Amino acid sequence: MTALQAPRLTKTRTTIRTRRFAVAASTVIWQGAMVALATSGGVTLASPATAATGLTIVGLARATADNRTGVAGAITVDVENDVAMMNNDATNPVTAAQIGQSVYAIDDNTVSSLATGRSAAGVLVELDPVTGNPWVKFTA
């Protein structure tokens, strides 16, 4: 093959992968929240992302999963793994210089450039030119 000498219509594919996880006890995960998995005692449960280490951020909740009155695993949450716009941390904001690098969850809807004490949410794809909010690809 030779390098392009003219424009080419390149086929691309966007794949939204939906997975289902058991929700932790006494927990509500709101629709659109980043969902984190944590394993304790050999059991892996979903909860809203927080500023903590050792979490695996798997994507966004498709719908609210309210297990505030239930035991661990009483309900499940469907999670989409795609690219989504999140809020940008005001203290340690994500910048365009970090495109292609990991960004870190500080709550269930905000990412930061600071890794200390936080788990990776995904990879920065771009910053929205209007809002400055980061587009994040969830990779777990």
N, C-alpha and C positions, 0 to 999 in steps of 0.2 A: 504494500500500500504506500501511497505517497501522501505528503502533507497536503492539506486543503489549499486550493487556489481560488476558491469562490465560496460563498455561503452554502451551508448544508443544513437541511432540516434534520436534526438529530432526534431520534426517538428517545424519550426518557420514561421512567416509570416511578410513580409515587406509590409506595406501599404503606398503608396504614395497618399495622399489626395490632390486633386487639387480643389482650390476654386477661385472664380472670385470676384474682388473688383473694384469699381469705382475709377478712378485716379484723384488726385487733379489738379486744374488748373495750367498752366505754369510749368508742372513737367515732367521730363523724369525719368523712372525707367529702368535701364539697365538690360538685361538678366543676371541672377545670383546674382542680388542684393538682400539683405535682404529687405523685404517690411514691412513697418510700417503703422498701422492704427491710425488715430487721428479723434476724433469727435469734431465738432464745430457747434453750433447752431442746434444740433440734426442730423447732417449729418456726416456720417463716410466716410472718403476718404483715399486712399492709396498714399503713397509717399515713397521715399527711407529712410531707417533707418538712424537716426542721433543720436548724443549724446544729448538726451533730455529726460525728464521724462514724464510720462503719455502716452507713445506710447505703442501699442500692436504689437509686431513683430510676423507676421503670417507665415513667410517662405521665399522662394526664388522665384523671378520672373522667369517664364518659358521662356519668350521672352521679348524683349524690348518693353516698352509701352511709346510712345512719345506723350505727351499731352502738349508740350511747347506752342503751339498756340491755345489750346482748353480751353473751360470753364470746371469747375469742373464737373466730371462725363461724359464728352464727350466720353471717351474711358474707357476700363477696362483692368485690368492686371490679368493674370492667375498666381496663386501662388501655389507652391508645398510645402507641409508640411512634411518634412522628416528629415534625418540626413545629414548634409553637412559640408565639411571642409571650415572653414573661416580663415581669417588672424588673427594673434595673435598680440595684442597691445604690442609695444616695451616698453612703459613706465610702464604699469601695466599688465604684461602678465598673461595669464591663465596658471596654473600649474597642474600637475597630482594630487596634493592634493585636487583639486576642482572637481574631477570627481563626477558626481551626483548632483552637485550644479549649481545654475544659473550663467550665464555669461551675460555680458552687452554690448549692441551695442554702438560703438563710431562713426561708419559711416555705409555705406551700405554693407561693406564686411569685417569689423574688429570687433572683440569682445575683451573685457577686463575683468579683475577680479574686477575692481573698480565699485561699484554700484552708487556712488554719482553723481547726475546729469544725470543719464542714465536710460534707460529702459532695462528690462531683454529681452535678445534675445532668450534664451532657456536654455537647460541643457547641461553641458559638458558631452560627452560620453567617449571621449578619446583624447589623444594628439598623433598626427602622429609621429611615432618614427624617421622618417627621417627629416621632416621639422619642427617639433615642433608646427605645426598649430593645433588648436582645431577642433574636430568633435563635432558639435552642433546639438542637437535634438530640433527642433522647436515645442513648446508645446501649443501654443495658437490656 
